[in-house]
Amino acid sequence: MNIFAEFSERVKAVVSTLALKGPEGTSPDLSRVTVESPRDPAHGDLATNAAMVLAKQVGMKPRDLADKLAEALREDADITEVSVAGPGFINMRLAPSAWQRVLASVVASGLDFGRSSRGDGKKVNVEYVSANPTGPMHVGHTRGAVVGDALANLLAYSGYVVVREYYINDAGSQIDTLAESAFLRYREALGEDIGEIPAGLYPGDYLKPVGEKLAELHKDALKAMPKVERMEIVKADAVSAMMDLIRQDLLQLNVKHDVFFSEKTLHAHEGNAPSKIDEMLEALRGDGLIYEGTLPPPKGQMPEDWEDREQTLFRASDFGDDTDRALKKSDGSYTYFAADVAYFRDKYLRGFDEMIYILGADHGGYVKRLQAVGKAISGGKSEVIVRLCQLVKLFRAGEPVKMSKRSGDFVTLRDVVEEVGRDPVRFMMLYRKNDAPLDFDFQKVTEQSKDNPVFYVQYGHARCCSVLRQAGEELPNLDASDSELAKADFSLLDDSGELDLIAKMAEWPKIVDASAETHEPHRVAFYLYDLASSLHGHWNRGKELPQLRFINADNTKLTVARLALVRAVSLVLASGLAILGVDAPEEMR
């Protein structure tokens, strides 16, 4: 049950009864009519913009139309009060029975309360992390991993068919560097003194096991091979080992991808067949999307792959990009962007309606070109959505963190998770909008206080479970199963704190819908904190006012109704935490 959607339909029904017409006798467009929570709760429970968005269409002043709508809305039995504010906003206060129906819906629906069908089975590809396979995951990758994973959870909960994808950058100069670094460790494993790691190679100890495995498998045979042959073997083994390491790191966050897509497959030829990049170029050439030409020199720092020669260019500027983009250099080699285009085309041919990219803030320059690729290749049929994740700064008690590690010169994802746990990392990475910088304080995220959002929300769920356990101990003959709680007499819940708690739960379907529409899972984290705060606030009132306590041994019917309220809160908290990928503990010590 989505109370906002329900009352939006009621408002539209009232508009229809008034038989309003435009200057040419047309019925007004109701698509922009919404029902929201008022900014100030003192104004009411719900507010609608109907008069504001319809007045011009029907040739009336907003205030006059609002008065007409308000008069009709007062006939609704679930609305106890209607008022008109400002230039024409309509505020409504609901009868307790309306909120009680919401509570009944939560208990009856269980973890499916708030689940949406807005996706309608559309296929969505969410690509996230996609770190170069040259070492363990560092803390800079953590935020994108969590945001992408939570967004995938959110979209799946909202009715989309979601594929979680990791793009393996296993072609290019960084893989050559990885192979050289691994070969150095191979020589070390054979007993050579390799001295200091040369500048430009990867210095981390994480490559020692790779070198040891190469030595075990090949003994000293690699040293005698021609470099080209040797490097192909070392590349394959090193990339495989790094991807195993990355998968293990991601499992620390409970992040699992459905597809690991290799960039090398875009360049590969099977027999005499063209590569996927060749196929992409041929398709784009046939559609008139590429041409041979030169580019003006870019402003600012010169990219490494820019050249003042005729190249194969993609008409990116025709689709919203700042400039056309090179796909093939004058020497016939492909640009990195060519692989990006071929990769998008591969996704499109796999039938995705939306392609979502979760990228680091340093990839801001890629947004327009990716969107241009999407428009060109799909003809506007598939949408490209890019979400950038800003940097994470690590602190301990307000001081910048310096941690010892085996990774070279960065703090690893595993370092962070092992110190504070998966749940604090995941929740706090989502407790700020993805495009805003985030300060992560090791001390604060492990505090047991209201100032620690993840503790406060998890404690809310644990508190609900504690109340239900206590009821079982004090009233052993009471059936507190979900099926029985759903039959409770919810009319007994008429305290303002109880109704406020139900009203907060009523927002959940709307939060899910809005978060999925905007691709912003942080909204879920914010909402869960507010819901937990409402629960803790009402629980504290019960300490001062015994008549408000959840368990009343002298009034079984009231106890069952209040236990249903507690159970409903636990269900919504558990649903939200599951979307964030955070546990909902039944007890906390």
Beta strands, then each sheet from edge to edge (+ up, - down):
strand 1: 35-36
strand 2: 46-48
strand 3: 79-85
strand 4: 89-94
strand 5: 123-127
strand 6: 161-168
strand 7: 259-262
strand 8: 290-293
strand 9: 311-314
strand 10: 325-328
strand 11: 354-360
strand 12: 383-389
strand 13: 392-396
strand 14: 399-400
strand 15: 438-441
sheet 1: 1+ 2- 4+ 3-
sheet 2: 7+ 6+ 5+ 11+ 12+
sheet 3: 8+ 9- 10+
sheet 4: 14+ 13- 15-
end
